[in-house]
Amino acid sequence: MPASILIVEDENIVRKDIEQTVRTLGYTVVGSANTGNEAVELASELRPDLVLMDIMLKGEMSGIEAAMLIRDRVGKPVIFLTAYADDDTVSRAHRRALWLHPQALQGC
């Protein structure tokens, strides 16, 4: 059975592109969310194998905050996706990550 993935992205066109790519790679998209709150609710309900999370989400909760809640409540891994690669954003994500690829740490 292919891995199940929850996609969290507030930009519709980007979310649809990620969904299509994930499906093309043979994985199952079990749901998608536009906000951090929705992501936490869906992760709790659907229990995906993995969450692909945009760092900068519209609404009250950032992707980093949502990822922390998902990790704490559901225990599922989260991979951050972002167009914001500035040092502050990467540093905030790194401080809250359980694991980051070593190349992601360059410049932190």
N, C-alpha and C positions, 0 to 999 in steps of 0.2 A: 504494500500500500504506500503510495507517495506521501511525503511529508505534507502536513497541513499548515498553511500560512495565513496569518491575519495581516492585512496591509493597512497602515495608518498614514494617510496623506490627505491634506485639506484642499489640494488643487486637483480638481476632477480629471483634467486631461493627463496629468502626471500619474494619478492613481490608476486610471484605465491602462496607461502604458505599462506600468509596473505589473498590474494584474495579467495583462496579455503575455508579458515576458515570463512571469512565473509559471503560467500555464504552459507556455511553449517549452519551457525547461522540464516539464513533466510533474510539477508540483500541483497540489490542490489549494486553491484560494477558498478558504472557508468563510471569509467575510472581509469587509473593509469598513473603516471608520474615518470620520472627518475631524473629530476632536479627541482630545486626551480623555475626557470623561467617557465618551462612547467607546474608545479603545479599551479602557479598563473594564467596562461592562461586558463588551464582546469577548475579551480574553477570558474573563471569569466564566462566561456562559459556554463558549465554544472550545476552550482549552486547546488552542492550536499548538503545533510543535514548535513554531517559531513566529515571531512578530517582526515585520519590517516597519520601522517607525521613523517618520519625518521628525526632526528635532524641533522645528519652528512650526507650531500649529496655531490656527486661529482659536480664540476662546481663552478661557481662564487658565487652562493647564497646558504647559509645554510638553513636547514629546519626551523630554528628559524626565519630567515629573511623572508622566504616565508610565514610562518604562520602569521607574523605581517602584511604583505601585504594583505593576504587573509582576515584576520580579518578586516582590515581597508577598503578594497575595496569591499568585498563581504559580510562581516558580518557573516561568517560561522564559527562554532566552529572547533577547531583543537585539536586533541589528539596527543601528541608526543610519538613516539616509538623510542627507542634507545638501543643499546648495550653499550653505553657510559654513565655509571652512576657515573662518577667522580663528585666531588663536584662542579667544575667550570662549567661543562656542565649543571648540574641540576640547579645551581644558575642562569645561563644565561637564561634558559628556564623559570624558576620561575619568574624572573623579568619581563618577557614579557607576561606572561600568564594572562588571565582574571580570571581563576579559576584552581586550582590544588587540587586533593584529598589530605586531610590532611596528609595521610601517605607519600605522595611524599615530604612533607616539612620537614620530620624528617632529621636532619643532615645538613640542609641549614643554 
